[in-house]
Amino acid sequence: MQIKLAKTAGFCFGVNRAVDRLYQMVRSGEKVCTLGPIIHNPQVIDDLRSKGVIIANSIDEIPKDTKLVLRTHGVEKQVIDELKARGYEYWDAACPFVKKIHKIVTDNSDDNSIVLIAGDANHPEVQGIKSYCKGEVVVFKNLEELEKAEINCEKRIIAVAQTTFNTVEWEKCLKKLKKDYTKALIFDTICNATNERQDEAINLAEECDAMIIVGGRQSSNTVKLKAVCENCCPTYLIETADELKNISFQGCRKVGVTAGASTPAAIIKEVLSTMSENVNTNPIENAEEVAKTSAEDLDFMEALEESLNNMSTEQKVVGVVTGISPSEIQVDIGRKQTGYVPADEYSADPTADPMKELKIGDEIKLIIMKTNDQEGTVMLSKKRYDAQGAWDKIEAAKENDEVVSGTVTDVVKGGVIVIVNGVRVFVPASLATASRGDSLDDLLKTKVDLKIIEVKSERGRKKAIGSIKAVIREARKAAEDAFWAQAEEGQVYHGVVKSLTNYGAFVDIGGVDGMVHISEMSWKRIKHPSEVLSVGQEIEVYIKSLDKENKKISLGYKKAEDNPWEILRRDYPVDTVIDSEIVGLTTFGAFATVIPGIDGLIHISQIADQRIGKPSDVLKIGEKVKCKITAIDFDKSRVSLSIRALLPKADEAAEDSAEEAPAEEAAEEAPVEE
């Protein structure tokens, strides 16, 4: 009996990335906790548990002293929000293709839309996708459920699929969607690895007498492999080699073997070894692939970079695009073989879409990965060609002290990872931000400028180290020089509040910081700058004074037109009647608000139309009264008020003997509440 192993069997990129990272954390002595199983493979989960990894089923079960890792299937939005609210630090191991779906539904759904999700409603990936949807959501697992679904055609319709959804079933659903909902936004979100595995599994099943699917029974993509194969031949899903004893291969001349994306190479190898010992007399096709995978424990990008070092210039070719599909790009490379670029070999950026970026006739530079003379095909990679050229640019940037741009893709222990033209550049935390206290998480998924400060080779692998801070410093130095070359008192700037102190606020006015003293923030007295300003607030300021020798800038914030005394001069002449509030009491009178920022004195003789012992006999703090402005001294900033002037004049003569004391009597006294 012949055994043939599928070339795509075993860990996909996303799973390999997550599991490798988890084992690295364990080996480094870190205490690790995952929120839910990192992947759906019981053997891997049991092994991680044996090494001390804690699998928490809820946020409340997460120990405080552990490093938290989120599962590859993604988690619900509200879980992310709660983790942030509770202050948890975590590494999100979610597959980039799953995150892409989260972004699609976030950007395209609203209260007037319906999101159709092809997938298993109980699977954590689908539950996560649902949480990012706004408006109505319908989940269906096949064409039959789609046909039964009640869908309001008046709403906008968005359709996506679980990354591991059955590709054959998706094609059936697509026909109905395109026929019945002509304006629907349909996104083909099935993972490229899923496409390739299922296509290869079907082809393999068609030529075999039986199929063995290796993987966890809770793994969606593994279950889908079984589903697509059992239409062609008897198919068995096993988790370990021990289960082979329950399967009879009598009468089988050829048996195919494939595995889910969460199945470790060691388990696949054990299954092949057991089959070979018990029932096989012929060599196993493609067995060397899984052996090689099992032997190497390399990070995906490092393995890519290592393979580039061994490639000769003969392997570089230019291909002309002859066809584009979701799973591959067909190219003519001027040879008798048919050239193709698998979708996951197109770009290091998981959001890149060759169907949008390429057209028939375009020329693309490629590297030959594998030639199959028997089938007449050549597998090529654009991603690897780009990465090889990118290293040349990285080294040149280091030599010439040039600035390069990239995207921060991950926050790791000790810093961040920036992808620059497909090359991983590590930026230490101390060189990632302008200030040591700045959050690294704020950089995630953002474009940054950086300098390459070191390129080194360890065990044949190239590594690059960069500095974002170096670019920030240079930019600030250039901005400072430009500022001081033209700065003058009175100039107006739009700035951002950087920090607050008890005595003022520091404001970034474009590369330089100036200080707004607390006395310059408001025309009324304030106890702290936070009463007027907040960190991050954009404000308009002007230069009040400059100390060019010590590089200090004093800024003004309050404006002359907001000066309450100017407002009083303009809008409140003598004899104006105002509604006021008592804010202070003294032995000689009461203080009341005139307008915000100005209080006036009601002398004791102007409180009532009869003699009173003390102001508190008649008035109390907080009482609302109507007053008349009787005098204003702008030079001394004093206002005299009168309640009596607005009262009936019946007994006025009895009070004529009382002299009206001027407001100056209160000039040096503060209001005293009695």
FIVEXZA-245984 format. One record per residue (C-alpha): x, y, z; residue in three letters. Coordinates in pm, 1 decimal, m for minus. Each point is the difference from the previous one (the first is absolute). Layout:
N
X|Y|Z|ALA
...
***
This chain:
674
0.0|0.0|0.0|MET
119.8|346.4|m87.6|GLN
m32.6|297.2|236.1|ILE
m3.3|353.9|m135.2|LYS
27.5|305.5|226.5|LEU
m155.2|332.5|m102.9|ALA
262.8|271.0|m47.1|LYS
m206.4|253.0|195.5|THR
m52.9|m220.6|308.6|ALA
75.6|150.0|341.6|GLY
36.5|338.9|162.2|PHE
m98.8|304.5|m202.0|CYS
191.5|327.1|39.5|PHE
m237.0|146.9|261.4|GLY
m0.2|m309.9|220.8|VAL
376.2|m51.7|m36.8|ASN
60.1|363.1|99.8|ARG
m219.0|m28.0|310.4|ALA
121.0|m339.0|122.5|VAL
366.8|84.8|m55.7|ASP
m40.6|323.6|195.1|ARG
m173.1|m182.3|285.3|LEU
272.2|m264.4|30.0|TYR
268.4|269.5|m13.7|GLN
m167.7|178.5|292.3|MET
m10.8|m325.5|197.3|VAL
366.2|m76.7|m75.4|ARG
100.6|347.3|118.0|SER
m157.1|m70.9|338.5|GLY
m305.5|225.2|m32.0|GLU
m327.4|m93.3|169.6|LYS
m252.5|m12.0|m281.8|VAL
m379.2|m8.1|m11.6|CYS
m214.1|m33.2|m313.0|THR
m357.2|124.6|m16.4|LEU
m165.0|m311.1|m140.8|GLY
196.3|m273.1|m184.6|PRO
269.4|160.6|m218.3|ILE
m94.1|m246.6|m279.2|ILE
m248.2|m288.0|m33.5|HIS
240.3|m288.6|49.2|ASN
m30.8|m194.0|327.6|PRO
350.8|m147.4|m18.0|GLN
161.1|345.0|m31.4|VAL
m219.5|137.6|279.1|ILE
87.5|m293.6|229.9|ASP
369.9|49.1|m71.4|ASP
m23.7|372.7|77.3|LEU
m183.1|m76.9|324.9|ARG
274.8|m243.8|96.6|SER
250.7|282.8|m47.5|LYS
m191.9|228.6|235.7|GLY
m216.2|198.4|m243.9|VAL
m335.8|92.8|154.3|ILE
m308.5|m13.4|m224.1|ILE
m258.0|246.0|135.7|ALA
m360.7|m17.5|m118.9|ASN
m88.7|351.6|115.4|SER
170.6|325.0|94.8|ILE
m73.3|m63.7|368.0|ASP
211.6|m318.1|m16.0|GLU
314.2|178.4|m123.7|ILE
270.9|9.4|270.9|PRO
139.8|349.3|46.4|LYS
365.6|m107.6|m12.8|ASP
m11.7|m164.3|m345.7|THR
66.0|110.1|m356.7|LYS
m332.2|m17.0|m183.9|LEU
m29.7|m138.2|m356.3|VAL
m325.9|17.0|m199.5|LEU
m97.8|m297.0|m219.1|ARG
60.2|m24.0|m374.5|THR
m372.9|1.3|m79.6|HIS
m34.4|353.2|137.0|GLY
m215.0|111.4|292.8|VAL
m312.0|211.9|23.8|GLU
33.0|378.6|m7.6|LYS
m153.0|35.7|344.6|GLN
270.5|m231.5|136.9|VAL
271.3|227.4|m142.8|ILE
m179.1|303.8|145.2|ASP
m26.6|m159.9|344.4|GLU
365.4|m108.1|m1.8|LEU
103.1|358.1|m78.0|LYS
m236.8|138.3|264.8|ALA
150.9|m232.1|262.6|ARG
352.5|93.4|m103.8|GLY
110.5|m343.4|m128.3|TYR
300.9|m18.4|m230.9|GLU
m30.9|m270.9|m263.5|TYR
133.0|m136.4|m329.0|TRP
m273.4|m52.8|m256.1|ASP
83.8|m318.9|m191.5|ALA
m305.5|35.1|m224.6|ALA
68.1|m103.4|m359.7|CYS
51.1|306.5|m225.7|PRO
m272.3|m133.0|m230.1|PHE
m247.6|m5.7|289.7|VAL
94.1|356.6|92.9|LYS
m57.5|97.2|m361.8|LYS
m361.8|m117.2|29.1|ILE
m41.0|201.4|322.1|HIS
113.3|310.0|m189.4|LYS
m229.1|m72.4|m296.5|ILE
m317.0|m24.4|210.0|VAL
102.9|294.2|219.8|THR
57.7|227.0|m300.8|ASP
m298.9|m108.9|m208.9|ASN
m286.8|m74.2|240.4|SER
m235.0|247.3|165.8|ASP
m348.1|10.8|155.5|ASP
m156.2|m23.1|m347.4|ASN
191.2|m310.1|m111.1|SER
m14.8|m377.6|29.5|ILE
322.1|m198.2|27.1|VAL
m24.2|m355.8|m135.0|LEU
262.8|m233.3|146.7|ILE
61.5|m342.3|m155.6|ALA
121.8|m218.9|282.4|GLY
m66.6|m184.9|322.3|ASP
m198.8|222.9|237.4|ALA
153.5|m173.3|302.9|ASN
361.5|37.5|m114.1|HIS
202.4|265.7|188.0|PRO
116.7|154.4|m328.7|GLU
m358.5|63.2|m111.9|VAL
m97.8|127.8|344.0|GLN
290.2|242.1|m19.3|GLY
m101.7|121.6|m348.1|ILE
m358.2|56.7|118.7|LYS
121.8|223.6|282.3|SER
159.1|243.2|m246.8|TYR
m319.7|32.3|m208.2|CYS
m230.7|297.1|30.6|LYS
m364.4|m70.7|m79.2|GLY
m163.3|m335.8|m75.5|GLU
204.0|m321.8|m38.6|VAL
m101.5|m329.2|m166.7|VAL
219.9|m310.5|29.6|VAL
m50.9|m295.3|m234.8|PHE
197.0|m323.7|m29.3|LYS
m113.3|m104.9|m350.4|ASN
m213.5|93.6|m299.8|LEU
m309.5|m150.7|157.2|GLU
22.1|227.8|304.5|GLU
71.3|300.3|m221.5|LEU
m313.7|m67.6|m202.2|GLU
m209.9|m20.6|316.8|LYS
142.4|318.3|152.5|ALA
m227.2|304.4|20.2|GLU
199.5|279.3|m158.7|ILE
m133.0|355.6|m40.6|ASN
103.1|97.4|m352.3|CYS
m57.5|368.8|74.7|GLU
305.6|m0.8|224.7|LYS
361.9|0.2|m117.6|ARG
134.3|m355.6|m9.1|ILE
357.7|m97.1|81.2|ILE
111.6|m362.8|m35.0|ALA
313.1|m161.1|146.9|VAL
106.6|m357.2|76.2|ALA
175.4|m167.4|289.9|GLN
364.1|m46.8|m102.0|THR
m37.6|m379.8|9.7|THR
m339.8|m22.7|m173.7|PHE
m57.4|m279.4|m252.7|ASN
111.6|144.5|m335.8|THR
m240.5|m217.6|m200.0|VAL
m294.1|112.0|216.2|GLU
113.5|363.0|m27.5|TRP
m12.3|m17.9|m378.4|GLU
m363.5|m118.9|21.4|LYS
m86.8|281.4|238.1|CYS
174.7|256.2|m220.7|LEU
m225.8|m86.1|m294.7|LYS
m310.8|67.8|207.7|LYS
141.4|319.3|151.5|LEU
93.8|140.8|m339.0|LYS
m334.1|m98.9|m149.1|LYS
m236.4|116.9|275.6|ASP
196.2|290.5|148.0|TYR
162.7|173.5|m293.6|THR
119.7|298.6|204.6|LYS
147.2|m206.1|283.4|ALA
359.9|65.8|101.8|LEU
158.1|m346.2|m11.7|ILE
345.5|m61.2|144.9|PHE
184.9|m325.3|m67.9|ASP
153.2|m45.4|343.8|THR
76.6|m372.1|m1.3|ILE
367.1|m36.3|92.9|CYS
238.1|m77.8|m287.6|ASN
135.9|m294.6|197.1|ALA
m354.6|m134.1|36.9|THR
m56.2|33.7|m374.8|ASN
320.6|m184.5|m81.9|GLU
m55.6|m276.6|256.8|ARG
m354.6|m70.3|m106.8|GLN
83.3|7.8|m372.4|ASP
297.8|m230.0|48.4|GLU
m200.1|m227.3|231.7|ALA
m274.9|m40.8|m260.8|ILE
251.7|m77.4|m275.1|ASN
178.8|m247.2|225.7|LEU
m325.0|m166.9|109.3|ALA
m103.8|m49.0|m361.8|GLU
309.4|m212.0|m70.3|GLU
1.9|m195.3|329.4|CYS
m200.7|m290.0|142.1|ASP
m14.2|158.0|345.7|ALA
97.4|325.0|175.3|MET
141.6|60.0|346.9|ILE
m58.0|349.7|144.3|ILE
224.4|76.9|297.8|VAL
m109.5|269.2|242.7|GLY
m217.7|105.3|292.3|GLY
m368.7|m80.1|m20.3|ARG
m76.2|353.0|125.3|GLN
204.9|152.0|m283.0|SER
m228.7|157.0|m259.1|SER
245.5|m24.0|m290.6|ASN
75.5|m365.9|82.8|THR
m369.0|m89.9|3.9|VAL
m43.4|179.1|m334.1|LYS
283.3|m207.7|m150.4|LEU
m183.8|m315.8|99.6|LYS
m324.0|136.9|m148.6|ALA
149.6|77.1|m342.4|VAL
185.0|m332.7|m19.6|CYS
m276.5|m239.6|104.0|GLU
m191.7|80.8|m317.8|ASN
283.2|m169.9|m192.8|CYS
102.2|m296.5|216.2|CYS
m24.5|m143.6|354.9|PRO
150.0|260.5|230.4|THR
114.9|m30.8|361.3|TYR
78.6|283.1|243.1|LEU
255.8|m91.5|266.6|ILE
174.6|207.1|266.9|GLU
293.8|m234.5|67.8|THR
170.5|m304.2|m150.0|ALA
m162.7|m222.8|264.2|ASP
m333.8|32.2|m179.0|GLU
138.3|m171.0|m313.4|LEU
m51.5|m340.6|162.2|LYS
m376.2|47.8|m37.6|ASN
25.8|49.6|m378.3|ILE
18.5|m281.0|m254.3|SER
194.1|69.8|m320.4|PHE
m85.8|m337.1|m154.7|GLN
m41.5|33.2|m374.8|GLY
160.2|346.8|m12.9|CYS
275.8|46.3|m252.9|ARG
53.8|370.6|68.6|LYS
m79.3|200.8|315.0|VAL
23.2|379.1|22.0|GLY
96.5|189.6|314.3|VAL
m58.9|367.0|75.7|THR
m22.7|204.1|318.5|ALA
m169.9|308.2|138.3|GLY
172.3|334.5|39.4|ALA
32.2|m55.7|376.8|SER
162.7|m344.1|m19.7|THR
369.1|m12.4|106.9|PRO
252.0|m159.1|m234.6|ALA
103.0|m247.5|271.7|ALA
m349.6|m153.0|9.7|ILE
m14.1|m25.5|m380.8|ILE
340.3|m167.1|0.2|LYS
m112.5|m248.4|265.8|GLU
m310.1|m88.9|m203.3|VAL
208.2|m56.9|m313.7|LEU
251.5|m209.0|192.3|SER
m272.9|m218.0|152.1|THR
m169.6|m50.6|m337.0|MET
331.7|m85.5|m163.1|SER
89.5|m258.0|267.6|GLU
m338.0|m169.4|0.8|ASN
m135.3|3.1|m352.6|VAL
239.6|161.2|m244.7|ASN
268.8|m145.1|m224.7|THR
55.1|298.4|m233.9|ASN
170.3|333.9|72.2|PRO
m226.7|276.4|131.0|ILE
m40.2|283.7|m250.4|GLU
90.2|347.2|142.5|ASN
103.8|m148.4|337.7|ALA
322.3|200.1|m13.2|GLU
m203.5|321.7|18.7|GLU
m147.7|m80.2|339.4|VAL
334.1|m133.7|125.1|ALA
165.6|325.8|m90.7|LYS
m277.2|198.7|164.5|THR
31.3|m205.4|318.2|SER
376.0|47.5|14.6|ALA
m4.4|376.7|m31.8|GLU
m132.9|230.4|267.7|ASP
42.3|327.9|m183.4|LEU
m206.4|315.5|7.0|ASP
m180.6|36.3|m331.7|PHE
169.4|324.0|m101.1|MET
342.2|m119.9|119.1|GLU
m37.4|m318.3|m202.1|ALA
m92.1|210.3|m300.1|LEU
304.7|220.2|44.6|GLU
228.3|m302.7|45.5|GLU
m128.2|m158.2|m321.5|SER
75.5|320.8|m189.5|LEU
367.7|m24.7|88.0|ASN
27.4|m327.9|m192.2|ASN
m173.6|114.1|m319.3|MET
199.7|59.3|m315.7|SER
m69.3|268.2|m260.7|THR
m116.1|m273.3|m241.7|GLU
m309.5|m39.0|215.6|GLN
m111.6|359.9|m61.1|LYS
m240.3|45.1|m289.9|VAL
m249.4|250.9|m139.5|VAL
m352.2|m130.0|m49.2|GLY
m285.9|138.6|m209.5|VAL
m337.8|m35.3|169.3|VAL
m232.1|m221.8|m205.0|THR
m270.4|m68.7|256.9|GLY
m108.4|95.7|353.4|ILE
m216.2|m199.4|243.0|SER
m55.1|18.5|376.2|PRO
244.5|m285.6|57.4|SER
279.9|74.6|m248.5|GLU
143.7|216.3|m276.5|ILE
84.7|m166.9|m332.9|GLN
311.8|135.9|m173.5|VAL
200.3|m61.1|m317.4|ASP
374.2|m13.4|79.2|ILE
111.7|m94.4|m350.7|GLY
39.0|m370.9|71.4|ARG
m193.9|m306.1|m103.4|LYS
m135.5|m47.3|352.3|GLN
m306.0|186.4|127.5|THR
95.0|253.1|265.9|GLY
m217.4|84.8|297.6|TYR
32.1|210.2|315.6|VAL
m202.7|m128.6|300.2|PRO
m202.9|278.8|160.1|ALA
198.7|m21.1|323.5|ASP
324.8|45.8|m196.7|GLU
m117.6|327.5|m154.0|TYR
76.2|239.9|286.0|SER
113.7|10.7|361.4|ALA
m293.2|231.4|65.4|ASP
m307.1|m217.0|79.6|PRO
m231.5|281.6|m115.1|THR
151.9|12.5|m349.2|ALA
m246.7|m109.4|m269.8|ASP
152.7|m104.6|m335.1|PRO
m346.2|2.4|m161.1|MET
m13.5|375.2|63.5|LYS
367.9|81.8|m46.0|GLU
76.1|m198.9|m317.5|LEU
m144.2|m29.6|m349.0|LYS
64.4|m231.6|m293.9|ILE
325.0|95.5|m174.8|GLY
172.8|148.1|306.2|ASP
363.4|m99.8|52.2|GLU
108.8|m110.9|347.1|ILE
341.9|m104.2|129.8|LYS
7.0|m345.6|154.5|LEU
218.4|m269.6|152.6|ILE
m38.0|m364.9|m99.8|ILE
m90.4|m213.8|300.3|MET
m70.6|m340.3|m150.1|LYS
m6.1|m159.0|m346.6|THR
m218.0|m305.1|m66.1|ASN
100.3|m141.0|m338.4|ASP
m246.5|m285.3|29.6|GLN
m295.0|237.8|32.3|GLU
160.6|268.2|m215.7|GLY
m32.4|273.9|262.1|THR
227.1|252.6|170.6|VAL
m93.5|146.5|338.8|MET
129.6|355.0|48.6|LEU
3.2|267.3|269.2|SER
m26.2|375.5|m26.5|LYS
13.2|37.0|378.5|LYS
343.7|m160.1|17.6|ARG
134.5|203.3|m290.0|TYR
m119.4|320.0|168.2|ASP
158.7|m108.6|328.6|ALA
337.0|m66.7|m165.3|GLN
3.9|340.5|m165.2|GLY
m119.1|157.7|323.1|ALA
308.2|m123.9|188.0|TRP
220.1|180.6|m251.8|ASP
m196.1|317.8|68.1|LYS
20.0|m52.9|377.5|ILE
378.3|m33.3|m13.0|GLU
30.4|302.7|m227.9|ALA
m218.6|204.5|235.1|ALA
228.5|m91.4|288.1|LYS
315.6|90.7|m193.1|GLU
m140.6|332.9|m120.4|ASN
m180.2|89.8|324.1|ASP
m328.9|24.2|m191.4|GLU
m353.2|10.8|138.9|VAL
m227.5|m292.3|m94.4|VAL
m373.3|m52.0|56.5|SER
m185.7|m303.1|128.4|GLY
m302.7|m123.8|191.9|THR
7.8|m112.3|362.9|VAL
m149.1|m349.5|m7.4|THR
70.6|m129.5|348.4|ASP
86.6|108.8|352.8|VAL
245.4|m253.2|140.6|VAL
204.0|m40.7|314.3|LYS
246.8|287.0|6.6|GLY
m127.2|197.4|m298.7|GLY
m197.2|m8.5|m324.6|VAL
25.9|m167.2|m340.3|ILE
m14.2|223.3|m306.2|VAL
m44.6|m149.8|m348.1|ILE
206.3|200.6|m250.9|VAL
m61.2|m124.0|m355.2|ASN
m57.8|m351.2|133.4|GLY
300.6|m3.0|235.6|VAL
m48.4|m32.3|377.9|ARG
181.4|278.6|182.8|VAL
17.9|m13.7|379.4|PHE
m22.3|335.2|177.1|VAL
88.9|m11.0|373.0|PRO
m250.9|166.5|233.3|ALA
255.5|267.2|94.4|SER
26.5|101.5|m367.8|LEU
m366.2|m36.8|m96.7|ALA
m153.9|317.1|144.4|THR
94.1|360.6|67.4|ALA
m33.2|m46.7|377.3|SER
65.0|m308.6|210.5|ARG
m347.8|9.5|154.1|GLY
m187.2|m5.1|m333.9|ASP
m209.7|m311.4|m69.1|SER
132.5|m244.2|m259.8|LEU
m355.1|m123.8|m65.5|ASP
m83.8|338.5|m154.3|ASP
246.4|m81.0|m281.6|LEU
m170.1|m326.7|m97.5|LEU
m126.7|m1.7|m361.6|LYS
137.5|349.6|m64.9|THR
248.5|114.4|m266.2|LYS
327.6|128.1|142.0|VAL
326.2|145.2|m124.6|ASP
320.0|m150.5|139.9|LEU
373.4|m37.7|m51.1|LYS
183.4|m330.7|m27.7|ILE
271.2|10.6|265.5|ILE
129.0|m357.9|m26.7|GLU
m10.2|m293.2|m241.9|VAL
151.3|m323.1|123.2|LYS
8.6|m366.8|m93.1|SER
m50.5|m272.6|258.6|GLU
27.1|m366.8|m101.1|ARG
m48.5|96.9|m362.8|GLY
m307.3|215.1|64.7|ARG
m6.2|372.9|m46.8|LYS
m148.6|224.0|265.3|LYS
m61.6|373.8|m8.3|ALA
m34.6|241.8|291.1|ILE
m154.6|341.9|m44.9|GLY
m73.5|323.0|184.4|SER
m320.4|201.1|m28.7|ILE
126.1|238.9|265.3|LYS
296.1|106.3|m215.6|ALA
m237.2|127.2|m269.6|VAL
m222.6|172.6|257.2|ILE
302.7|174.9|151.7|ARG
126.8|117.7|m338.5|GLU
m344.2|127.6|m94.6|ALA
m33.7|186.6|329.9|ARG
352.1|147.2|m38.0|LYS
m84.3|124.2|m348.9|ALA
m331.2|141.5|124.8|ALA
176.5|172.8|290.9|GLU
260.1|159.4|m227.7|ASP
m270.7|121.1|m236.1|ALA
m204.2|137.0|289.7|PHE
277.8|196.7|167.8|TRP
110.1|145.1|m334.1|ALA
m328.6|186.6|m41.7|GLN
m169.7|8.5|342.8|ALA
m120.1|338.2|127.7|GLU
m216.9|114.3|286.4|GLU
m365.9|26.9|m91.9|GLY
2.1|m281.6|m256.6|GLN
m305.9|m226.5|15.9|VAL
29.7|m382.5|m12.0|TYR
m229.7|m299.2|6.0|HIS
139.5|m239.1|260.5|GLY
m73.9|m319.9|188.9|VAL
5.6|m22.9|380.2|VAL
274.5|m249.5|91.1|LYS
m14.4|4.6|380.9|SER
m143.3|186.7|298.3|LEU
170.7|109.8|323.0|THR
m125.6|190.1|303.4|ASN
137.3|323.2|m144.8|TYR
m84.2|m29.5|m367.8|GLY
m20.9|m202.3|m321.1|ALA
266.3|m101.8|m251.9|PHE
m115.6|34.9|m359.5|VAL
160.0|m141.4|m317.0|ASP
m15.3|273.6|m262.6|ILE
163.5|m199.3|m276.4|GLY
322.4|m164.3|109.1|GLY
61.4|223.4|302.2|VAL
m174.4|25.7|334.2|ASP
m107.2|319.8|172.1|GLY
m165.1|59.3|335.6|MET
m331.7|168.0|71.5|VAL
13.1|121.8|361.5|HIS
m312.8|m62.2|204.2|ILE
m53.5|376.8|22.5|SER
m15.7|14.0|m379.9|GLU
m273.3|m261.8|m36.3|MET
m309.6|182.6|116.8|SER
m118.8|345.0|99.5|TRP
m158.0|m150.1|308.0|LYS
194.2|m160.3|282.4|ARG
55.8|m376.4|m39.1|ILE
160.7|m249.2|237.7|LYS
146.3|m237.9|m259.0|HIS
63.0|6.1|m379.5|PRO
m228.3|m304.1|m41.7|SER
m297.5|230.2|61.3|GLU
70.0|157.2|m340.0|VAL
217.7|m237.8|m203.7|LEU
50.6|m376.0|m46.7|SER
289.3|m207.5|m137.7|VAL
m38.2|m49.1|m376.0|GLY
m222.2|305.9|m42.8|GLN
68.9|218.1|m304.2|GLU
14.6|368.7|90.3|ILE
100.1|334.0|m151.0|GLU
279.1|179.3|185.8|VAL
228.1|297.8|m61.1|TYR
360.4|65.0|94.1|ILE
2.3|222.3|308.5|LYS
377.2|7.0|45.7|SER
312.6|m173.8|m134.0|LEU
326.8|m94.6|171.0|ASP
213.0|m94.5|m300.1|LYS
311.4|m54.4|207.6|GLU
m160.4|m265.5|221.1|ASN
m248.8|m114.4|m266.6|LYS
m305.8|74.8|213.7|LYS
m336.1|113.6|m129.4|ILE
m279.1|159.0|202.1|SER
m339.7|m31.0|m162.8|LEU
m325.5|182.6|48.0|GLY
m338.6|m164.4|m29.3|TYR
m261.1|244.0|129.7|LYS
m101.1|263.7|m253.3|LYS
m45.2|375.2|53.4|ALA
m350.7|m12.2|m141.8|GLU
m93.4|m251.1|269.8|ASP
115.5|235.8|279.0|ASN
m309.1|35.3|220.0|PRO
82.3|368.8|69.1|TRP
m13.4|71.1|m373.5|GLU
m330.3|m185.2|m20.3|ILE
m124.5|207.9|296.2|LEU
113.4|324.3|m166.0|ARG
m176.7|m96.7|m321.7|ARG
m323.4|m154.6|121.8|ASP
m66.0|115.1|359.1|TYR
8.5|379.7|46.9|PRO
m86.6|171.8|331.5|VAL
m375.8|m26.6|88.2|ASP
m24.4|m345.1|m161.9|THR
m223.3|m235.7|197.7|VAL
136.5|m354.6|32.2|ILE
m99.0|m334.6|149.1|ASP
267.5|m95.1|248.1|SER
97.3|m258.3|262.7|GLU
142.7|70.1|346.3|ILE
350.1|m153.3|17.6|VAL
142.3|156.7|318.0|GLY
m102.0|187.9|316.1|LEU
200.4|251.0|211.0|THR
m84.9|232.8|287.6|THR
m32.4|292.4|m241.3|PHE
m186.4|m158.9|m286.9|GLY
m45.0|m291.0|m238.9|ALA
183.4|m107.9|m314.0|PHE
m209.0|m110.4|m297.8|ALA
78.9|m117.7|m353.8|THR
m23.8|258.7|m273.3|VAL
112.6|m219.7|m289.8|ILE
225.3|m310.8|2.6|PRO
338.5|117.1|129.5|GLY
m120.0|319.6|170.2|ILE
m162.1|44.5|339.8|ASP
m142.6|330.7|126.8|GLY
m56.4|139.8|350.3|LEU
m346.8|71.6|137.5|ILE
78.1|234.4|291.1|HIS
m202.1|m66.8|316.3|ILE
m178.2|330.4|m56.1|SER
m112.9|m121.4|m346.1|GLN
m144.8|m334.6|107.9|ILE
m334.1|114.8|143.3|ALA
m212.5|312.7|33.7|ASP
37.7|m7.0|377.7|GLN
293.8|m28.1|238.3|ARG
127.8|m355.3|52.5|ILE
243.1|m138.6|256.9|GLY
207.7|m211.5|m235.3|LYS
m39.2|m125.9|m360.7|PRO
m54.4|m362.9|110.0|SER
m325.2|108.5|169.1|ASP
m147.5|60.4|m344.1|VAL
207.6|m199.4|m249.9|LEU
160.9|m344.1|m21.8|LYS
265.0|m158.9|m223.7|ILE
m150.6|m131.9|m322.8|GLY
m308.2|221.4|13.0|GLU
m115.6|141.1|m333.9|LYS
m61.4|380.4|2.7|VAL
m65.3|279.9|m246.8|LYS
252.5|286.4|13.8|CYS
77.7|326.9|m167.6|LYS
352.6|98.2|m104.4|ILE
57.5|337.9|168.0|THR
371.7|56.4|m65.2|ALA
295.5|m157.2|m189.5|ILE
370.2|77.5|58.7|ASP
187.1|m167.3|m287.7|PHE
340.2|115.7|123.2|ASP
m45.0|m171.6|337.1|LYS
m223.6|m281.9|m137.2|SER
m290.0|70.5|236.9|ARG
m375.6|m1.7|m45.9|VAL
m260.5|143.2|238.6|SER
m345.4|m158.1|8.6|LEU
m329.4|89.7|164.8|SER
m311.8|m197.6|89.9|ILE
m150.6|299.5|175.2|ARG
m2.3|207.1|m320.8|ALA
m258.6|m238.1|m141.2|LEU
m227.0|5.3|307.2|LEU
m305.9|232.6|45.4|PRO
106.0|338.1|140.3|LYS
m261.1|17.4|283.8|ALA
238.1|24.4|295.5|ASP
300.5|136.7|m182.8|GLU
9.7|321.2|205.7|ALA
57.7|m192.3|319.5|ALA
320.8|m131.7|m138.7|GLU
137.7|324.3|m144.8|ASP
223.7|45.6|300.6|SER
188.9|m315.2|m83.3|ALA
294.9|83.6|m216.2|GLU
68.7|m229.2|m292.4|GLU
342.4|m145.8|52.3|ALA
196.0|m43.5|m324.2|PRO
95.4|m345.0|m131.4|ALA
362.0|86.2|85.1|GLU
m67.3|m98.2|363.8|GLU
8.4|m360.6|m114.2|ALA
305.6|39.0|m221.0|ALA
238.0|m186.4|225.4|GLU
m252.0|m238.3|162.4|GLU
m112.8|m337.8|m131.0|ALA
m365.7|m105.8|41.0|PRO
m67.7|m174.4|330.8|VAL
m296.4|m229.0|39.6|GLU
m182.0|51.5|329.9|GLU
***
